[in-house]
Amino acid sequence: MCGIIGYLGKKNAAEEVYCGLERLEYRGYDSAGAAIIAADGKICAVKKQGRVENLKPYLRDIAGAIGIGHTRWATHGKPCDKNAHPHLCGGLALVHNGIIENYAALKAELVADGEEFLSETDSEVIVRLLKRNFKGDLLAALARTVERLKGSYAVMVICEGIDAIAVAKNRSSVILGYGNGEYFCASDEPALAGKCADICVPDDGDFAYITADGIEIYNKTLQRVIREKRPNTAAAQSLDLGGYPHYMLKELHEAPATIKNTAGAFAAVEDKLKAALCGVDRIIILGCGTAYHAGLVGRRYFEQFARVPAECENAGEFRYKNPVVTNKTAVFAISQSGETADTVEAARLALALGAEVVAVTNSLNSALTRIASVTVPVAAGSEICVAATKSYIGQIAALYLSALAFADCDRDGALKRGLAEMSALCGKTLGQVNTYSLANMCALSHGVYFLGRDIDYAVALEGSLKLKEVSYIHSEGYPAGELKHGTLALIDGDTVAVALIFDGGLAEKSCNAVEQVLSRGGRAAVITNVDSVKKRFAGRAQVIGLCACDKFLSPVLSAVAVQKLAYETAAILGRDPDKPRNLAKSVTVE
Ligand code: AGP
């Protein structure tokens, strides 16, 4: 999973490619590279391990008007210069996003036939096959090449002696951009923000051939086809840190506005959503990582307000379990990026099985929204930090409103007003919650166990994910009652148990787990808005007290506390929370 960009026009291609790569870096930052057709017609390529900025000094002196670039999240082969794209062979340069599932067989065949590989990547087989198929017609050679590929790919190729970029796509995204005498191709729309007037999204199996005369699109049998163009409305991400040291902290402080804006945006889709859900008797919520955790909270809203069976499943698992879905099932697919391959493919499967598919996303022109019949917007704005913060809170708000609409149980608007009030409460919590001392305790620990019951358990899972993602400390989330069934064996003086207790009715039960930890010499903290719990553990555990709120909306406050805890732990340990090792913001491969 990676970001790819292509430029053909009158400007300096190296600069345009570099700009695109900076915007695409959220998709992977293991290595970056670019290839430009230089003034002498030869391909000039640079590839470097690490961040996009490493390319800057090398691209400065390359003149040329046609180029491609790549920012990598390693799947096959470790992050290093030789595995960086573009892959070069016989006057060709190629960048690839996706995974070639049959690459091992293809590579063996090519090696047996004398081909020498320079990298450990799956992608290199494409350029080596392409070289063998190339007889002067780049597009025809590309079409013959992709016939041999199994898997997902968005591929861009340039060739010495040909003033063109050839593009192929299957199950990996490509956007084509039409500017004034210049043309672009990129992995996503934000990469093209402000760069071109119109864009077009080709279908799976399509090819594009970009020259100074324009962009021609072909289907898989190389027949010319017309795909709909639309105005390019993408806004460039603001890279302004606004005085914060990291995007994670800045974005966490944007959570109150996210709740408010998500509620505002929901009004425009409420009726359409209600109509789409008419007759639905079962809800399935799908997502990965943080989005999955938001779904675990949202499931409770549908159960509570509408009293219909509601499940939440990991999207990657859903795809492969022969799911039971009928035309009375509504599938809510949650994704910040709208491009997560597991979630997009799960939504596609649900649609094929007859479900009503609803997208819950930040990205209103994404692969996910193209599948869904209704999109519930998460108005979080762009989220640059790889660790999701405000988008999680926005997803919870969007699911809360969706459940209310489906249940039609809030005729006087009291529950909606309750959510609106959470925006201010969230802001107050951000200003007051003090997690620094607990962060110091976590930073010195060997493991942190987040505990909770019911809706608190759902947030415990997210707290655990957030902490491990940005601090690299081992962590797990558990139902508070489950600890004694095995995990208690891990508790000692070097571990920390963090209990989330936001439901007065279940407080006593959750407190039992904290007592079990303390009595075995473990260190404990409670994050709670229950007064009796605050008093009970004062002096015995770290107590992080939050203000009273509706039990079903408490995840907004508990999420703020665990996100801040994760951020501060990462800061104490000197980690970069915005770009954690091994991760990427958008996971576009399986
Ligand atoms: C969140 O902090 C993670 N980076 C990750 O779990 C993320 O939520 C997951 O990859 C799903 O992404 P999506 O919301 O864009 O689909």
Boltz pocket constraint, residues with backbone or C-beta under 6 A from the ligand:
constraints:
  - pocket:
      binder: B
      contacts: [[A, 288], [A, 289], [A, 290], [A, 291], [A, 334], [A, 335], [A, 336], [A, 337], [A, 338], [A, 339], [A, 340], [A, 343], [A, 386], [A, 387], [A, 388], [A, 389], [A, 469], [A, 584], [A, 585], [A, 586], [A, 587]]
      max_distance: 6.0
